[in-house]
Amino acid sequence: MTTQLYCKGGKYCGREYLDYGIKPGDRVLDVGGAVHTFGPATHVIDFGNEHKGERYGRNAQVGGRTFMQGDVCEILPTVADDYFDFCYSAHTF
């Protein structure tokens, strides 16, 4: 069976059809995904709005995940090497 990845859903359309090789228990980082968080993400880094937890005027949607607010270049050096099993970023770097 062939899966069509083209759809009319915008820049995040089709990502749920891809096999990223993520296993249960993996620590998955989404950089910049507070509004459209990558499904398997366990951790999210995003600027957000310091006072409102927003990005682009929309509330951060990171329920159940560890949310690290700030600059990825300042946050990542504070995380242990090899801490994350998978890192995802769309339209951020």
C-alpha positions as a Markdown table, in Angstrom:
| # | Residue | x | y | z |
|---|---|---|---|---|
| 1 | Met | 0.0 | 0.0 | 0.0 |
| 2 | Thr | 1.3 | 3.5 | -0.9 |
| 3 | Thr | 0.6 | 6.4 | 1.4 |
| 4 | Gln | 0.1 | 9.8 | -0.3 |
| 5 | Leu | 2.0 | 12.4 | 1.6 |
| 6 | Tyr | 0.4 | 15.3 | -0.3 |
| 7 | Cys | -2.6 | 16.9 | 1.4 |
| 8 | Lys | -4.0 | 20.4 | 1.8 |
| 9 | Gly | -3.1 | 20.9 | 5.4 |
| 10 | Gly | -0.2 | 23.3 | 5.4 |
| 11 | Lys | 3.4 | 22.9 | 6.4 |
| 12 | Tyr | 2.9 | 20.2 | 9.0 |
| 13 | Cys | 0.7 | 18.0 | 6.8 |
| 14 | Gly | 1.8 | 14.4 | 6.3 |
| 15 | Arg | 4.4 | 14.2 | 9.2 |
| 16 | Glu | 2.2 | 11.6 | 11.0 |
| 17 | Tyr | 2.7 | 9.2 | 8.1 |
| 18 | Leu | 6.5 | 9.1 | 8.4 |
| 19 | Asp | 8.3 | 6.5 | 10.4 |
| 20 | Tyr | 10.9 | 8.3 | 12.5 |
| 21 | Gly | 12.1 | 5.1 | 14.3 |
| 22 | Ile | 11.0 | 6.5 | 17.7 |
| 23 | Lys | 10.6 | 3.8 | 20.3 |
| 24 | Pro | 8.4 | 3.9 | 23.5 |
| 25 | Gly | 10.4 | 5.5 | 26.3 |
| 26 | Asp | 12.6 | 7.6 | 23.9 |
| 27 | Arg | 13.2 | 11.2 | 25.0 |
| 28 | Val | 12.1 | 13.3 | 22.0 |
| 29 | Leu | 12.8 | 17.0 | 21.7 |
| 30 | Asp | 10.8 | 19.4 | 19.6 |
| 31 | Val | 12.6 | 22.7 | 19.0 |
| 32 | Gly | 10.1 | 25.5 | 18.3 |
| 33 | Gly | 7.0 | 23.4 | 18.5 |
| 34 | Ala | 4.9 | 25.0 | 21.2 |
| 35 | Val | 2.0 | 25.7 | 19.0 |
| 36 | His | 2.1 | 22.7 | 16.6 |
| 37 | Thr | 4.0 | 20.2 | 18.8 |
| 38 | Phe | 5.4 | 17.1 | 17.2 |
| 39 | Gly | 3.2 | 14.2 | 18.5 |
| 40 | Pro | 5.9 | 12.0 | 20.0 |
| 41 | Ala | 7.7 | 14.9 | 21.7 |
| 42 | Thr | 8.4 | 14.5 | 25.4 |
| 43 | His | 10.2 | 17.9 | 25.6 |
| 44 | Val | 9.7 | 21.2 | 23.8 |
| 45 | Ile | 12.0 | 24.2 | 23.6 |
| 46 | Asp | 10.4 | 27.4 | 22.4 |
| 47 | Phe | 10.7 | 31.1 | 22.9 |
| 48 | Gly | 7.1 | 31.7 | 23.7 |
| 49 | Asn | 6.1 | 35.0 | 25.2 |
| 50 | Glu | 7.9 | 35.3 | 28.6 |
| 51 | His | 4.8 | 36.4 | 30.4 |
| 52 | Lys | 1.9 | 34.6 | 28.6 |
| 53 | Gly | 3.3 | 31.3 | 27.4 |
| 54 | Glu | 2.4 | 32.2 | 23.8 |
| 55 | Arg | 3.9 | 32.0 | 20.4 |
| 56 | Tyr | 2.6 | 34.1 | 17.5 |
| 57 | Gly | -0.3 | 35.2 | 19.8 |
| 58 | Arg | -1.4 | 31.6 | 20.4 |
| 59 | Asn | -1.2 | 29.6 | 23.6 |
| 60 | Ala | 1.6 | 27.0 | 23.9 |
| 61 | Gln | 0.1 | 23.6 | 23.4 |
| 62 | Val | 2.5 | 21.3 | 25.2 |
| 63 | Gly | 0.3 | 19.4 | 27.7 |
| 64 | Gly | 2.0 | 16.6 | 29.4 |
| 65 | Arg | 5.4 | 17.5 | 28.0 |
| 66 | Thr | 8.4 | 19.2 | 29.6 |
| 67 | Phe | 8.4 | 22.8 | 28.3 |
| 68 | Met | 11.7 | 24.7 | 28.3 |
| 69 | Gln | 11.0 | 28.3 | 27.5 |
| 70 | Gly | 13.9 | 30.3 | 25.9 |
| 71 | Asp | 16.6 | 30.3 | 23.3 |
| 72 | Val | 17.6 | 26.8 | 22.2 |
| 73 | Cys | 21.3 | 27.9 | 21.9 |
| 74 | Glu | 21.2 | 28.8 | 25.6 |
| 75 | Ile | 19.1 | 25.8 | 26.8 |
| 76 | Leu | 20.8 | 22.9 | 25.0 |
| 77 | Pro | 24.2 | 23.4 | 26.5 |
| 78 | Thr | 22.6 | 22.9 | 29.9 |
| 79 | Val | 21.3 | 19.4 | 28.9 |
| 80 | Ala | 23.5 | 16.3 | 29.3 |
| 81 | Asp | 25.1 | 14.9 | 26.1 |
| 82 | Asp | 23.1 | 12.1 | 24.6 |
| 83 | Tyr | 20.0 | 13.0 | 26.8 |
| 84 | Phe | 17.6 | 13.1 | 23.8 |
| 85 | Asp | 17.1 | 10.0 | 21.6 |
| 86 | Phe | 15.5 | 12.1 | 18.8 |
| 87 | Cys | 15.3 | 15.8 | 17.9 |
| 88 | Tyr | 12.7 | 17.3 | 15.7 |
| 89 | Ser | 12.4 | 20.8 | 14.3 |
| 90 | Ala | 10.2 | 22.2 | 11.6 |
| 91 | His | 10.7 | 25.7 | 10.3 |
| 92 | Thr | 12.9 | 26.8 | 13.2 |
| 93 | Phe | 16.6 | 26.4 | 12.4 |
